[in-house]
Amino acid sequence: MDDTHTVTEANRAAWNEAAPIHEAQNLHQLKTDFANPRHTCLDAIEVNELNRIGVQNKSVAQICCNNGRELISVERMGAAKCVGFEGAEAFVDQAYQIAEAAGSQCSFVCTNIYDIEQQYEQQFDLVTITIGVLCWMPDLERLFQKLARLMKPGAALFIYEQHPIIDMVEPGPADHPVHWDYSYFSTEPWVETDGLDYYSGKSYQSKPLTSFHHKLSDIITAALECGLSVEKFEELPGHISNNWWNLESQGPRVPMSFILTLRR
């Protein structure tokens, strides 16, 4: 097993460990919410860009789809075949429970993202990535090569992620001091064992999780090098994480998220 798979398999174990903690906090409410056929968890930025790209009757894949709530919301915008790829078995189980409550036809595949099977190559008109995915990926070049192979000719890749500049600040609640402690050009991975309960913010002794800081230039270059072209790129002030409340409330106005749409 190479270093990329060693890291991502360890991260899958930590994410599986977090699943029952998340389930206890939000699964019942999500099933209740999605029983309403008009419910969506997508914000206005996502909806506007997905409408611009076009999702009606399109085949859609989501990478690291968590409990499926975003993919189900895309399906409700008129998408046809929708497949979510997710590393943690426990979150795939939650996704199917929410899909059942929603009356959704989405399907979910449990796999290491770097190991998505060949049968899915050139099967999708749209591939999506949302917050908290890229930081778990040790090898961007291999990731984008895999994504490009999933895409039909002319397909779009839509990324809506937190801006890597916020990695320079230690996150905290709104009144937590803002200190610019880390270099934007850092290449050292972070290894953490204080858990993934980003709903309540409580720490617990967890299996090790390794995350990576990728500059925006790293992300865009990796996409370009596998043959994708940039269709739209926008840096945004909106805070889409559950962590950097201090930077949102106190810090200087810096981009806290971005959208990047690419074409094959």
LUMDOSE-562190 format. One line per 3 residues: number of its first residue (from 1); their letters; for each residue x negated, y negated, z of C-alpha. Coordinates in steps of 0.5 Angstrom, whole numbers, plus 500, padded with zeros to 3 digits. Layout:
BEGIN
NUM> A> X/Y/Z | ... .
//
This chain:
BEGIN
1> MDD> 500/500/500 | 497/493/498 | 497/487/502 .
4> THT> 503/484/499 | 507/490/501 | 504/491/508 .
7> VTE> 506/484/510 | 513/484/506 | 515/491/510 .
10> ANR> 513/488/516 | 517/482/515 | 523/487/513 .
13> AAW> 522/490/520 | 523/484/524 | 529/482/520 .
16> NEA> 532/488/521 | 531/487/528 | 534/480/528 .
19> API> 541/483/524 | 545/485/531 | 543/478/534 .
22> HEA> 546/475/528 | 552/479/527 | 554/478/535 .
25> QNL> 554/470/533 | 557/470/526 | 560/476/523 .
28> HQL> 567/476/526 | 568/468/524 | 565/470/517 .
31> KTD> 570/475/516 | 575/471/518 | 573/465/514 .
34> FAN> 572/469/508 | 579/472/508 | 581/465/506 .
37> PRH> 581/466/498 | 579/459/498 | 573/459/503 .
40> TCL> 566/458/501 | 559/457/504 | 556/453/499 .
43> DAI> 555/445/500 | 556/440/494 | 549/440/492 .
46> EVN> 549/447/490 | 556/447/487 | 554/441/483 .
49> ELN> 548/444/480 | 551/451/479 | 557/448/475 .
52> RIG> 552/444/471 | 548/451/470 | 555/454/469 .
55> VQN> 557/461/472 | 564/462/469 | 564/470/467 .
58> KSV> 556/470/468 | 552/476/471 | 549/473/478 .
61> AQI> 543/476/482 | 541/473/489 | 534/474/492 .
64> CCN> 534/476/499 | 542/475/500 | 542/476/507 .
67> NGR> 549/477/509 | 552/476/502 | 556/470/504 .
70> ELI> 553/465/499 | 553/470/493 | 561/471/495 .
73> SVE> 562/464/494 | 558/464/487 | 563/469/485 .
76> RMG> 569/465/487 | 566/460/482 | 568/465/477 .
79> AAK> 562/469/476 | 563/476/474 | 558/481/476 .
82> CVG> 554/479/482 | 549/483/485 | 545/481/492 .
85> FEG> 538/484/493 | 536/484/501 | 531/488/504 .
88> AEA> 534/489/511 | 539/495/511 | 543/492/517 .
91> FVD> 544/485/513 | 546/489/507 | 551/493/512 .
94> QAY> 554/486/514 | 554/484/507 | 559/489/505 .
97> QIA> 563/488/511 | 564/480/509 | 565/482/502 .
100> EAA> 571/487/504 | 574/482/508 | 574/477/502 .
103> GSQ> 576/482/497 | 570/481/493 | 567/486/488 .
106> CSF> 559/484/489 | 555/489/490 | 548/489/495 .
109> VCT> 542/493/494 | 537/494/499 | 530/494/497 .
112> NIY> 523/490/498 | 524/484/493 | 517/486/490 .
115> DIE> 520/493/488 | 527/491/485 | 528/497/480 .
118> QQY> 527/497/472 | 534/498/471 | 536/491/473 .
121> EQQ> 531/488/468 | 534/483/463 | 541/484/467 .
124> FDL> 543/477/469 | 545/470/466 | 543/467/473 .
127> VTI> 538/468/479 | 539/464/485 | 534/463/491 .
130> TIG> 536/459/497 | 533/457/504 | 528/461/507 .
133> VLC> 526/466/502 | 520/463/499 | 516/462/506 .
136> WMP> 516/470/506 | 513/471/500 | 506/472/500 .
139> DLE> 505/473/493 | 508/467/489 | 506/470/482 .
142> RLF> 508/477/483 | 515/474/485 | 516/470/479 .
145> QKL> 514/475/475 | 519/480/478 | 524/474/477 .
148> ARL> 523/473/470 | 524/480/468 | 531/480/472 .
151> MKP> 533/474/467 | 536/475/460 | 533/471/455 .
154> GAA> 536/464/456 | 538/465/463 | 537/460/469 .
157> LFI> 533/461/476 | 536/456/481 | 532/455/487 .
160> YEQ> 535/451/493 | 530/451/499 | 527/447/504 .
163> HPI> 521/442/502 | 515/445/504 | 512/438/507 .
166> IDM> 516/439/513 | 512/445/515 | 507/440/517 .
169> VEP> 511/438/523 | 513/443/529 | 520/444/529 .
172> GPA> 525/442/535 | 531/439/537 | 533/432/535 .
175> DHP> 530/429/541 | 523/433/541 | 517/429/539 .
178> VHW> 515/429/532 | 508/430/531 | 504/431/524 .
181> DYS> 500/437/526 | 499/441/520 | 496/440/514 .
184> YFS> 500/440/507 | 494/444/504 | 494/449/509 .
187> TEP> 493/456/506 | 493/460/513 | 499/465/514 .
190> WVE> 503/464/521 | 504/470/525 | 510/470/530 .
193> TDG> 513/474/535 | 518/470/538 | 524/472/534 .
196> LDY> 529/470/529 | 535/467/532 | 535/461/529 .
199> YSG> 543/460/531 | 542/459/538 | 535/458/538 .
202> KSY> 533/463/543 | 526/466/543 | 525/474/544 .
205> QSK> 519/478/544 | 520/481/536 | 516/485/531 .
208> PLT> 511/481/528 | 513/476/522 | 509/473/517 .
211> SFH> 510/467/513 | 507/463/508 | 506/455/506 .
214> HKL> 507/454/499 | 506/447/496 | 511/445/491 .
217> SDI> 505/445/486 | 504/452/488 | 511/454/487 .
220> ITA> 512/450/480 | 506/453/477 | 507/460/479 .
223> ALE> 514/459/475 | 511/456/469 | 505/461/469 .
226> CGL> 510/467/468 | 514/463/462 | 519/460/465 .
229> SVE> 520/452/463 | 523/447/468 | 530/444/467 .
232> KFE> 531/440/473 | 527/438/479 | 529/434/485 .
235> ELP> 527/432/492 | 532/431/497 | 533/428/504 .
238> GHI> 538/433/506 | 536/438/512 | 539/445/510 .
241> SNN> 535/449/515 | 537/450/523 | 530/448/525 .
244> WWN> 527/441/524 | 533/437/527 | 527/432/530 .
247> LES> 524/430/523 | 531/429/521 | 533/424/527 .
250> QGP> 527/421/528 | 522/422/523 | 520/418/517 .
253> RVP> 525/419/511 | 521/425/507 | 524/430/503 .
256> MSF> 527/436/507 | 530/440/501 | 529/441/494 .
259> ILT> 533/444/488 | 529/447/482 | 532/450/476 .
262> LRR> 528/454/471 | 530/457/464 | 527/463/461 .
//
